[in-house]
Amino acid sequence: MALVALSSLCAAPAFSQGMTGDAYRPATPRSQILSNIGIDQNLNAQLPLDLPFTDENGKAITLGDYFGKKPVVLAFVYYDCPMMCTEVLNGMVTTFGLLKFDIGKEYDVVTVSFDPSEKPKLARQKKDVYLRRYGRPGAEQGWHFLTGQQPAIEALTNAAGFHYQWDDQTLQYAHATAIMVATPEGKLAQYYYGIEYSAKDLRLGLIEASQRKIGTLVDTLLLYCYHYDPRTGRYGAIISRVLQIAGGITVVLLGGFLIAMFKLEPKRDSGRSAGAGGR
Protein backbone atom coordinates (compact mmCIF):
# COMPACT_ATOMS: atom_id res chain seq x y z
CA MET A 1 0.00 0.00 0.00
CA ALA A 2 2.85 2.33 0.80
CA LEU A 3 4.44 1.70 -2.58
CA VAL A 4 1.16 2.52 -4.30
CA ALA A 5 0.85 5.70 -2.27
CA LEU A 6 4.34 6.77 -3.31
CA SER A 7 4.09 5.76 -6.95
CA SER A 8 3.12 9.25 -8.04
CA LEU A 9 5.96 10.84 -6.08
CA CYS A 10 8.96 9.00 -7.50
CA ALA A 11 9.59 11.40 -10.36
CA ALA A 12 9.89 14.42 -8.08
CA PRO A 13 13.14 16.44 -7.97
CA ALA A 14 15.79 15.62 -5.37
CA PHE A 15 15.63 19.04 -3.71
CA SER A 16 12.78 21.32 -2.67
CA GLN A 17 12.63 25.06 -2.24
CA GLY A 18 12.95 26.37 1.31
CA MET A 19 10.57 28.67 3.12
CA THR A 20 12.55 31.79 2.17
CA GLY A 21 12.25 31.08 -1.55
CA ASP A 22 15.96 31.57 -2.27
CA ALA A 23 17.52 28.60 -0.44
CA TYR A 24 17.36 24.92 -1.15
CA ARG A 25 17.47 22.07 1.33
CA PRO A 26 17.58 18.29 0.88
CA ALA A 27 14.16 16.71 0.65
CA THR A 28 13.05 13.96 3.00
CA PRO A 29 14.57 10.67 1.74
CA ARG A 30 12.14 8.29 0.07
CA SER A 31 13.17 5.51 2.45
CA GLN A 32 12.24 7.64 5.46
CA ILE A 33 8.84 8.55 4.01
CA LEU A 34 8.17 4.90 3.26
CA SER A 35 9.01 3.87 6.81
CA ASN A 36 6.74 6.55 8.30
CA ILE A 37 3.51 5.70 6.48
CA GLY A 38 1.22 2.73 6.84
CA ILE A 39 -1.81 1.47 8.72
CA ASP A 40 -1.78 -0.47 11.99
CA GLN A 41 -4.84 -2.51 12.86
CA ASN A 42 -5.77 -1.23 16.29
CA LEU A 43 -8.65 -3.64 16.60
CA ASN A 44 -10.98 -3.02 19.53
CA ALA A 45 -9.22 0.27 20.30
CA GLN A 46 -11.46 3.07 21.54
CA LEU A 47 -11.60 6.14 19.34
CA PRO A 48 -11.34 9.45 21.28
CA LEU A 49 -14.90 10.64 20.79
CA ASP A 50 -14.38 13.96 22.56
CA LEU A 51 -12.12 15.34 19.82
CA PRO A 52 -13.29 18.65 18.28
CA PHE A 53 -13.81 18.96 14.52
CA THR A 54 -15.76 21.13 12.10
CA ASP A 55 -18.40 19.70 9.78
CA GLU A 56 -18.93 20.60 6.14
CA ASN A 57 -21.28 23.44 7.11
CA GLY A 58 -18.73 25.10 9.38
CA LYS A 59 -20.40 23.88 12.58
CA ALA A 60 -18.19 22.93 15.53
CA ILE A 61 -18.84 19.31 16.58
CA THR A 62 -17.17 16.50 18.48
CA LEU A 63 -16.48 13.11 16.93
CA GLY A 64 -18.87 11.51 19.39
CA ASP A 65 -21.79 13.37 17.80
CA TYR A 66 -21.77 10.71 15.09
CA PHE A 67 -21.59 7.69 17.38
CA GLY A 68 -23.94 6.01 19.81
CA LYS A 69 -26.66 4.42 17.70
CA LYS A 70 -25.23 2.95 14.49
CA PRO A 71 -21.98 1.44 13.23
CA VAL A 72 -19.73 3.95 11.47
CA VAL A 73 -17.51 3.68 8.42
CA LEU A 74 -14.45 5.85 9.05
CA ALA A 75 -12.12 7.09 6.29
CA PHE A 76 -9.08 9.36 6.32
CA VAL A 77 -8.47 11.43 3.18
CA TYR A 78 -7.57 14.95 2.28
CA TYR A 79 -9.97 16.67 -0.05
CA ASP A 80 -7.42 18.37 -2.28
CA CYS A 81 -5.54 15.11 -2.91
CA PRO A 82 -4.87 14.69 -6.65
CA MET A 83 -4.81 10.89 -6.69
CA MET A 84 -5.35 8.26 -4.00
CA CYS A 85 -7.93 9.99 -1.82
CA THR A 86 -10.25 10.48 -4.77
CA GLU A 87 -9.89 6.78 -5.55
CA VAL A 88 -10.74 5.94 -1.94
CA LEU A 89 -13.90 8.05 -2.08
CA ASN A 90 -14.84 6.61 -5.46
CA GLY A 91 -14.39 3.09 -4.12
CA MET A 92 -16.47 3.91 -1.07
CA VAL A 93 -19.42 5.33 -2.97
CA THR A 94 -19.37 2.42 -5.42
CA THR A 95 -19.50 -0.10 -2.59
CA PHE A 96 -22.15 1.85 -0.70
CA GLY A 97 -24.27 1.78 -3.84
CA LEU A 98 -24.14 -2.03 -3.86
CA LEU A 99 -25.29 -2.34 -0.25
CA LYS A 100 -28.97 -2.67 0.56
CA PHE A 101 -28.24 -0.80 3.78
CA ASP A 102 -28.77 2.95 3.54
CA ILE A 103 -26.38 5.60 4.84
CA GLY A 104 -28.10 7.46 7.65
CA LYS A 105 -30.47 4.58 8.37
CA GLU A 106 -28.44 1.43 9.11
CA TYR A 107 -25.01 3.06 9.34
CA ASP A 108 -23.19 6.38 9.16
CA VAL A 109 -20.01 7.44 7.34
CA VAL A 110 -17.42 9.85 8.75
CA THR A 111 -14.78 11.16 6.36
CA VAL A 112 -11.99 13.12 8.04
CA SER A 113 -9.41 15.30 6.30
CA PHE A 114 -5.93 14.86 7.76
CA ASP A 115 -4.78 18.15 6.18
CA PRO A 116 -5.26 20.87 8.83
CA SER A 117 -5.16 23.61 6.18
CA GLU A 118 -8.40 22.42 4.54
CA LYS A 119 -11.62 24.28 5.33
CA PRO A 120 -15.34 23.43 5.50
CA LYS A 121 -16.02 24.95 2.07
CA LEU A 122 -13.89 22.29 0.38
CA ALA A 123 -15.45 19.60 2.56
CA ARG A 124 -18.91 20.79 1.48
CA GLN A 125 -17.95 20.59 -2.18
CA LYS A 126 -16.74 17.01 -1.74
CA LYS A 127 -19.89 16.04 0.12
CA ASP A 128 -22.11 17.46 -2.62
CA VAL A 129 -20.24 15.47 -5.27
CA TYR A 130 -20.51 12.14 -3.47
CA LEU A 131 -24.08 12.60 -2.30
CA ARG A 132 -25.09 13.12 -5.92
CA ARG A 133 -23.22 9.97 -6.90
CA TYR A 134 -24.78 7.96 -4.07
CA GLY A 135 -28.23 9.22 -4.93
CA ARG A 136 -30.26 7.90 -2.00
CA PRO A 137 -32.48 10.13 0.15
CA GLY A 138 -31.42 10.76 3.72
CA ALA A 139 -27.70 10.26 3.09
CA GLU A 140 -26.96 13.92 3.80
CA GLN A 141 -27.79 13.22 7.46
CA GLY A 142 -25.48 10.23 7.64
CA TRP A 143 -22.38 10.99 5.56
CA HIS A 144 -20.18 13.62 7.19
CA PHE A 145 -17.09 15.39 5.83
CA LEU A 146 -14.97 16.85 8.60
CA THR A 147 -11.99 19.18 8.90
CA GLY A 148 -9.97 19.93 12.00
CA GLN A 149 -6.87 21.26 13.69
CA GLN A 150 -3.62 19.33 13.85
CA PRO A 151 -3.89 18.15 17.50
CA ALA A 152 -7.30 16.57 16.96
CA ILE A 153 -6.24 15.07 13.62
CA GLU A 154 -3.11 13.54 15.14
CA ALA A 155 -5.01 12.13 18.12
CA LEU A 156 -7.60 10.48 15.87
CA THR A 157 -5.21 9.12 13.23
CA ASN A 158 -2.90 7.75 15.92
CA ALA A 159 -5.81 6.03 17.66
CA ALA A 160 -6.85 4.46 14.35
CA GLY A 161 -3.29 3.47 13.41
CA PHE A 162 -3.26 5.65 10.29
CA HIS A 163 0.25 7.00 9.60
CA TYR A 164 1.00 9.56 6.88
CA GLN A 165 3.68 12.15 6.10
CA TRP A 166 4.01 15.38 4.20
CA ASP A 167 6.36 15.14 1.21
CA ASP A 168 8.41 18.32 0.69
CA GLN A 169 9.29 17.41 -2.87
CA THR A 170 5.79 17.16 -4.27
CA LEU A 171 3.93 19.26 -1.71
CA GLN A 172 1.58 16.34 -1.12
CA TYR A 173 0.85 13.85 1.63
CA ALA A 174 2.17 10.32 1.30
CA HIS A 175 -0.23 7.81 2.82
CA ALA A 176 -1.67 4.33 2.54
CA THR A 177 -5.35 3.64 1.86
CA ALA A 178 -8.05 1.88 3.84
CA ILE A 179 -11.45 2.35 5.41
CA MET A 180 -12.45 1.21 8.90
CA VAL A 181 -15.64 0.05 10.58
CA ALA A 182 -16.29 1.15 14.15
CA THR A 183 -18.98 0.05 16.57
CA PRO A 184 -21.65 2.49 17.79
CA GLU A 185 -19.53 2.88 20.93
CA GLY A 186 -16.55 3.99 18.85
CA LYS A 187 -14.39 0.87 19.01
CA LEU A 188 -12.49 -0.12 15.88
CA ALA A 189 -13.88 -3.40 14.57
CA GLN A 190 -12.46 -3.97 11.09
CA TYR A 191 -10.13 -2.57 8.42
CA TYR A 192 -10.52 -2.87 4.64
CA TYR A 193 -7.43 -2.01 2.64
CA GLY A 194 -6.94 -0.55 -0.82
CA ILE A 195 -9.27 1.54 -2.95
CA GLU A 196 -11.89 -1.10 -3.82
CA TYR A 197 -14.00 -2.68 -1.09
CA SER A 198 -16.06 -5.87 -1.11
CA ALA A 199 -19.74 -5.12 -0.57
CA LYS A 200 -20.22 -8.56 1.01
CA ASP A 201 -17.39 -8.04 3.49
CA LEU A 202 -18.54 -4.53 4.38
CA ARG A 203 -22.12 -5.71 4.88
CA LEU A 204 -21.02 -8.48 7.24
CA GLY A 205 -18.68 -6.06 9.00
CA LEU A 206 -21.47 -3.57 9.62
CA ILE A 207 -23.78 -6.30 10.91
CA GLU A 208 -21.12 -7.62 13.25
CA ALA A 209 -20.18 -4.11 14.47
CA SER A 210 -23.85 -3.40 15.19
CA GLN A 211 -24.02 -6.59 17.29
CA ARG A 212 -26.46 -8.01 14.74
CA LYS A 213 -29.00 -5.23 15.25
CA ILE A 214 -29.17 -4.81 11.48
CA GLY A 215 -29.37 -7.45 8.76
CA THR A 216 -31.48 -10.57 8.27
CA LEU A 217 -31.55 -14.17 9.53
CA VAL A 218 -29.58 -15.13 6.44
CA ASP A 219 -26.89 -12.62 7.44
CA THR A 220 -26.76 -14.17 10.91
CA LEU A 221 -26.25 -17.58 9.34
CA LEU A 222 -23.50 -16.20 7.10
CA LEU A 223 -21.74 -14.64 10.08
CA TYR A 224 -21.79 -18.04 11.77
CA CYS A 225 -20.11 -19.57 8.74
CA TYR A 226 -17.69 -16.72 7.97
CA HIS A 227 -14.96 -15.14 10.06
CA TYR A 228 -13.15 -11.82 9.61
CA ASP A 229 -9.42 -12.31 9.03
CA PRO A 230 -7.45 -9.21 10.12
CA ARG A 231 -4.47 -10.30 8.01
CA THR A 232 -6.41 -10.02 4.76
CA GLY A 233 -9.17 -7.62 5.78
CA ARG A 234 -11.73 -10.08 4.41
CA TYR A 235 -14.23 -12.65 5.56
CA GLY A 236 -13.36 -16.30 4.97
CA ALA A 237 -15.43 -19.45 5.37
CA ILE A 238 -15.01 -21.54 8.51
CA ILE A 239 -15.17 -25.01 6.96
CA SER A 240 -16.08 -26.78 10.18
CA ARG A 241 -19.10 -24.53 10.68
CA VAL A 242 -20.15 -24.84 7.06
CA LEU A 243 -20.06 -28.64 7.46
CA GLN A 244 -22.08 -28.37 10.65
CA ILE A 245 -24.76 -26.34 8.90
CA ALA A 246 -24.77 -28.68 5.91
CA GLY A 247 -25.02 -31.70 8.23
CA GLY A 248 -27.86 -30.11 10.16
CA ILE A 249 -29.78 -29.34 6.97
CA THR A 250 -29.28 -32.93 5.80
CA VAL A 251 -30.60 -34.31 9.09
CA VAL A 252 -33.65 -32.02 8.94
CA LEU A 253 -34.42 -33.02 5.35
CA LEU A 254 -34.04 -36.73 6.05
CA GLY A 255 -36.11 -36.40 9.20
CA GLY A 256 -38.86 -34.62 7.33
CA PHE A 257 -38.83 -37.28 4.61
CA LEU A 258 -39.12 -40.12 7.14
CA ILE A 259 -41.94 -38.41 9.03
CA ALA A 260 -43.84 -37.91 5.80
CA MET A 261 -43.37 -41.56 4.88
CA PHE A 262 -44.61 -42.77 8.28
CA LYS A 263 -47.69 -40.56 8.03
CA LEU A 264 -48.53 -41.92 4.60
CA GLU A 265 -48.05 -45.59 5.54
CA PRO A 266 -51.22 -46.06 7.72
CA LYS A 267 -53.35 -44.60 4.95
CA ARG A 268 -51.98 -47.14 2.51
CA ASP A 269 -52.63 -50.03 4.95
CA SER A 270 -56.19 -48.93 5.70
CA GLY A 271 -56.87 -48.60 2.02
CA ARG A 272 -55.73 -52.17 1.37
CA SER A 273 -57.84 -53.53 4.31
CA ALA A 274 -61.00 -51.91 3.02
CA GLY A 275 -60.46 -53.34 -0.39
CA ALA A 276 -60.02 -56.87 0.99
CA GLY A 277 -63.21 -56.69 3.08
CA GLY A 278 -65.26 -55.69 0.04
CA ARG A 279 -64.26 -58.79 -1.87
N, C-alpha and C positions, 0 to 999 in steps of 0.2 A: 504493500500500500504506500509505503514511503517512497519507493522508487517511482510509482505512478505519480505521486504528488509532486515529485521533483522533475518529472520528465520535461516539463515546459521551461524549466529554469536552467538547463544544462548549457544552453547557448549564450548565456549572459556573459558580459565582460568580466575580467578578473579583478577589476578595481571599480569602486563606486565613489561618487563625488561626496565630499564631506559637507558638513552643515554650513560652512562658510562660503561654499561655492567655488573657492579657488585652491582648495587643497584636496589631495586624494589620499585615501587610506585603504589598506587591504580589506577585501570583503571577507565575510565569514566563510571559512572553508566548507566545501560541500560535505565533507565527512562529518563535521561538527553539526551541521544542520540535520543531516540524516540521523545522527545519534540522538538528537533532541526532539524529534517528532515521532508520533506513534499513538497507539490507543491501548491502554491497559483495561482489562475487564475487571472493574471493581464491583463484582456481583454482590448484591445484597447491601451495598453501601448506601447510606442515607444521604440524599441530596440536601444541601443547606437551603431550606425553603424560606428562610428569612432574608435572603439576599435581595437588594433593591435593583430593579430594572425599570426601563421605560417601554411602554407598548408602542405599537405602530401609530397610535393617535396622540402620542406625546404625554400620556398619562403615567404618573409614577405608580408602580405596582411592586409587589414582592412575588418571588417565584411561587410561593405557596398559594397565591391566588388561583393558580391553575391546577392545584392538586386537592385531593380530599374525597372525590366522588368517582372518578373514572381513571383508567390507566392512561398514561401519557407517552406519546412518542416524542423523544427529545433529539434534536439535531443541532450541531454546531456548524455554522457557515459564516462567511462574511459576504454581505450583499453586493459589494462591488467586485467580487472575485471574478476574473475573466474566464476561468475554466472549471475547476473541480466542483466548486460549490453550486454552480448552476446545474451540473450533472447530478449532484446529490438531490437537489430540489426537484429536478425533472424525474429522477428515479422514484422519489417519494410520491409525487402526485400521480405517477403512472400506477404504482402499487396501490395507493389509496383508491384509485378508480376501479380496481379489480375487486376490492373488498366489498362485501355486502354491508359491513358495518359503516356507519356514517360518522364523519368528524363532527364533534359537538353533541352527539347522541350517545354512542357507545364508547368513544374515546376522544381525547384531545391531542393536539399537536403543539409543541412549543419549539420554535426555531429561534436560536440565540446567535446574534452576531458576536464573534470574538474580536472584532476590530473596534476599539473604544472610540475611534474618530467618527464612526458612522452614526447617523441621526435618524429620528423617527420618520422623517419624510421619505428616506430611501427604503426603510422597512415597510412603509405603507405602499410604496410602489410595488415592491416585491409581493406583498400580500395580495394586492389587486390582481397581479398577473396570475398567481397560482390559484386564487379562488375562481377566476374565470376558467382556468383549465380544469379544475376539479368539478365545477358546475353543479354542485348539490346544494340545496337550500339549507341554511342553518350553519354552514361551515364557518362563516365569519365569526361566529361566537365560540368556535372551538379550535381554530388554527391561529396561533399568535406569533407575531414576529417582533422580537425584543432587541433592544440595544441597551448598553450599559457602560459603566465606568470600569476601569481596569481592575480595581480590587474585587469587585463582584464577579467579573468575568473570570479572573484567575481562580477565585474560590470555587466557582462552579465547574470550570473545566478540570481543575485538579481533582475535585470530588468524583467526577465522571471518568477520570483517567485519560482525558483528551489532551495531547501535547502537541504544540505547534510552535513555529518560530518565524519571526520576521526575517525576510531575506533582503539584505542591503543592495544586492546587485540588481534585482528585478523590481524592487519596491513592491513586493507581494509577500503574502504569508505562505510558508510551506506547511503542509498539514496532510494527515491521512484522512480517510473518509469512512464514516459509519453513521448509523442511527441507533438509538437506544430505546428500550421500552422500560418504563418505570411504573411501579405500582401506584395506586391512588395515594398511598402514604409517602411516596417519594423515594422508594428504595429501588435501586437499579436491578432490573430482572434479566434483561437480555440485551445482546449487542448483535447488530447485523452489519457486516462489513461491505465495503465497495460502494458502487453507485447504482446497482440494480438489486432489488430486494424481492424475495419470494413472497407472494401474497399468502400462500398457505402457511409459511413459517410465521409471518407477521400476525396472521389471524390467530394461530394457536398461541403465540406469545401474548397477545392482548387478552385472550381468554384466560390464560394461566395467570397473568399479572392481575387480572380483575378477581381472582379467586373463583373463577367459573360463574361470575355473576352475569356474564354475557355469553352468547353462543347457544347452541342447541344440544340435545342429547347425543347427536352424532358427533359433535365436537368433543363432548366429554369422553366418548368412546375412543376417538382419535388420540386424545391426550393420554389415555391409558396405554395406548399402543405405541405412542411416539414420545421421545425424550429429547429435550434440548441439549445439544452438545456445544459447550462453550468454545471448544477448540475450532470448530467449523462455523459457529454461528447459525447452525441449522438444526432442524428436527430430524431425527433418524428413528427407524422402526426398532422396537424392542422385540426381537424374534420370539422370545419366550412368552411374552404377553400376547403377541399375535396368535401363537399356537394355542394358548389358553382360550382365547376368544373363539378361534376356529373350532377347537374341541368342544367348547360349550354349545356352540351353534349346532354342531353335529349331533350332540346328545339330545338337544331339544327337538331337532327334526326327527331323529329316530324315535324318540319318546312319543312325539305326536303321531307318527305313523303307526306305532304299535297300539296306541290307545284307540285310534280310528279303526284299526283292524279288529280289536276286541269288541268294540261297540257294534260293528257290522256282523260279527259272527253269530250272536243269538238270533238275529233277524233271519239269517240264512237257515239256521236249524229249525226255527219255528215254521218257516215256510215249507220246508221239506216234510215236517210232521203233519201239517194240515193236508198236504197233498196225499200222503199215504193213507190217512183216515178216510178221505173221500173215495178212494178206490175200494 
